[in-house]
Amino acid sequence: MTSKPAPTHTLAHDTDSITRLVRDDLHVAARTLEAFLSVDANVRRIAEASAMIYEAIRSGNKVLAIGNGGSCADAAHFCEELSGRFRDERPALPAIACNDAGHITCTANDYGYDAVFSRWVEALGHSGDVLIALSTSGNSPNVIRAMDAASERGLKTICLLGKGGGKLAGRADLEWIVAPATGDVLHADRIQEIHMLILHNLVRAIELRMFGK
């Protein structure tokens, strides 16, 4: 049996080098947030999105949220903070994320993975609901098809995107496109961190509109 060659170099015992790399990465995260905050419209859009969702809920409608991978987890996190709680005690708010394993695997098996979100919107979406779609690339085919289904059914739409926005840029009623700071390469994890900050502040803004301080 031929043994696999050992790696020529690792950082397994080089704590100082790893510390420097981690610090550099955290500085990229800080610059990404600074770049986001430098655009006033990015912050104002949180208030605008909260108004859209407030009007939907006040009219008896709900929020739906979708995303793949880490964005699916972020969509679920956002919805549970509306239907459960965020910081303060208040009534539950109607929000559902598409993270049901039965629906996803059934639909992917029968119709293909590109249909998992559009079928879900077709089943649950009604005119006046709000669909929140997360995609770090803006090019996820299943998210694009869900946006098509939402438009056909009269849902309001909000997109959280990155990397220029991809094919979803300009498709939603409201959108954020997370961009890198000058000179930085922006990976999906950095984009998702800003998306989560947007969603946390969006929950807070919705609560303020509905219940005051």
C-alpha positions in Angstrom: 0.0 0.0 0.0 1.4 3.4 -1.0 1.2 6.0 1.7 0.0 9.5 0.9 2.7 12.1 1.0 2.7 14.4 4.0 1.8 18.0 3.3 5.0 20.0 2.7 3.9 22.8 5.0 1.1 23.4 7.5 0.2 26.0 10.1 -0.8 23.4 12.6 1.5 24.7 15.3 2.0 28.3 14.1 -0.3 30.2 16.3 1.3 33.6 15.5 0.7 33.1 11.8 -2.9 32.0 12.3 -3.5 35.0 14.6 -2.3 37.4 11.9 -4.5 35.7 9.2 -7.5 35.9 11.5 -6.8 39.5 12.3 -6.5 40.4 8.6 -9.8 38.6 7.9 -11.5 40.5 10.7 -10.2 43.8 9.2 -11.7 42.8 5.8 -15.0 42.2 7.6 -14.8 45.7 9.2 -14.0 47.4 5.9 -16.9 45.6 4.3 -19.3 46.9 6.9 -17.7 50.4 6.6 -18.2 50.3 2.8 -21.9 49.3 3.4 -22.5 52.1 5.9 -20.9 54.7 3.6 -23.9 54.4 1.3 -26.7 56.2 3.1 -29.3 54.4 1.0 -28.3 51.0 2.4 -29.4 52.1 5.9 -32.5 54.0 4.8 -33.5 50.9 2.8 -33.8 48.9 6.1 -36.4 51.5 7.2 -38.2 51.3 3.9 -38.2 47.4 4.0 -39.7 47.5 7.5 -42.5 49.7 6.2 -43.2 47.3 3.4 -43.4 44.4 5.9 -45.3 46.3 8.4 -48.0 47.2 5.8 -48.2 43.5 4.7 -48.6 42.2 8.3 -51.1 44.9 9.2 -53.1 43.8 6.2 -53.2 40.2 7.2 -50.3 39.0 5.0 -47.0 37.3 5.9 -43.3 37.1 5.1 -41.7 34.3 3.2 -37.9 33.9 3.0 -35.6 31.7 0.9 -31.9 31.0 0.3 -29.4 28.2 -0.3 -26.9 26.9 2.2 -25.9 29.6 4.7 -28.5 31.9 3.2 -31.1 29.3 4.0 -30.0 29.4 7.6 -30.1 33.2 7.6 -33.6 33.1 6.1 -34.7 30.7 8.9 -33.0 32.8 11.5 -34.8 35.9 10.3 -38.2 34.3 10.3 -37.8 32.7 13.8 -37.0 36.1 15.2 -40.3 37.3 13.8 -42.5 34.4 14.7 -40.7 33.7 18.0 -38.9 36.7 19.5 -36.0 39.1 19.0 -35.1 41.3 22.0 -38.4 42.3 23.6 -41.6 40.6 24.5 -44.3 41.2 21.9 -46.9 39.3 19.8 -45.7 36.7 17.3 -45.4 37.9 13.7 -46.2 35.7 10.6 -43.0 34.6 8.8 -42.0 31.3 7.2 -38.6 30.2 5.8 -38.4 27.5 3.1 -36.2 25.0 5.0 -38.6 22.0 5.3 -36.6 19.0 4.4 -39.7 17.1 3.2 -40.7 19.8 0.8 -37.1 20.4 -0.5 -36.2 16.8 -1.1 -39.6 15.9 -2.6 -39.6 18.8 -5.0 -36.0 18.4 -5.9 -36.6 14.7 -6.6 -39.7 15.2 -8.7 -39.1 18.6 -10.4 -35.4 19.3 -10.0 -33.6 21.5 -7.4 -34.3 24.7 -9.4 -38.0 24.3 -8.5 -37.8 23.9 -4.7 -38.5 27.6 -3.9 -40.9 28.4 -6.8 -43.1 25.5 -5.9 -43.1 26.7 -2.3 -44.1 30.2 -3.3 -46.8 28.8 -5.5 -48.1 26.8 -2.5 -47.9 29.5 0.2 -47.6 32.9 -1.5 -50.5 35.3 -1.9 -50.9 38.7 -3.3 -49.7 41.2 -0.6 -47.2 38.8 1.0 -43.5 39.8 1.1 -40.8 37.4 -0.3 -37.3 37.9 1.0 -34.7 36.2 -1.2 -31.0 35.8 -0.2 -28.3 35.0 -2.8 -24.7 36.0 -2.4 -24.1 35.6 -6.2 -27.5 36.8 -7.4 -27.5 33.9 -9.9 -29.1 31.0 -8.0 -31.6 29.5 -10.5 -34.0 28.3 -7.8 -34.1 31.8 -6.3 -34.6 33.4 -9.7 -37.6 31.0 -10.4 -39.0 31.9 -7.0 -38.9 35.6 -7.9 -40.7 34.8 -11.1 -43.4 33.0 -9.1 -43.7 35.8 -6.6 -44.1 38.4 -9.4 -46.9 36.3 -11.0 -48.8 36.1 -7.7 -48.5 39.8 -6.7 -46.0 39.4 -3.8 -43.7 42.2 -2.8 -40.1 41.3 -3.1 -36.9 42.1 -1.2 -33.4 40.8 -2.3 -30.2 40.6 -0.3 -27.4 40.1 -2.9 -23.7 40.4 -3.4 -21.0 40.3 -6.1 -22.7 42.9 -8.3 -26.1 41.4 -7.8 -25.9 38.9 -10.7 -29.1 38.1 -12.6 -31.3 39.2 -9.7 -30.0 42.8 -9.7 -32.9 45.2 -10.3 -35.5 42.5 -10.0 -36.9 43.2 -6.5 -39.0 46.0 -5.1 -36.1 46.7 -2.7 -32.6 45.3 -2.8 -29.2 45.4 -1.2 -26.0 44.5 -3.1 -23.1 44.0 -0.7 -19.9 45.3 -2.4 -16.3 44.9 -1.3 -14.2 47.8 0.1 -11.7 49.1 -2.4 -8.9 46.5 -2.9 -10.6 43.7 -1.0 -11.8 40.3 -2.5 -15.3 39.6 -1.1 -16.1 36.0 -0.3 -19.6 34.6 0.3 -19.1 34.5 4.1 -18.4 38.3 4.2 -21.5 39.0 2.2 -23.6 36.7 4.5 -22.3 38.6 7.6 -23.7 41.9 6.2 -26.9 40.1 5.2 -27.4 39.0 8.7 -26.8 42.5 10.1 -29.4 43.8 7.6 -31.9 41.1 8.8 -31.3 41.8 12.5 -31.8 45.5 12.0 -34.8 44.8 9.8 -36.5 42.8 12.6 -35.8 45.7 15.0 -37.2 48.2 12.6 -40.4 46.1 12.1 -40.8 45.9 15.9 -40.4 49.7 16.2 -43.1 50.3 13.6 -45.5 47.9 15.0 -45.0 48.2 18.8 -42.9 51.3 19.5 -40.0 51.2 21.8 
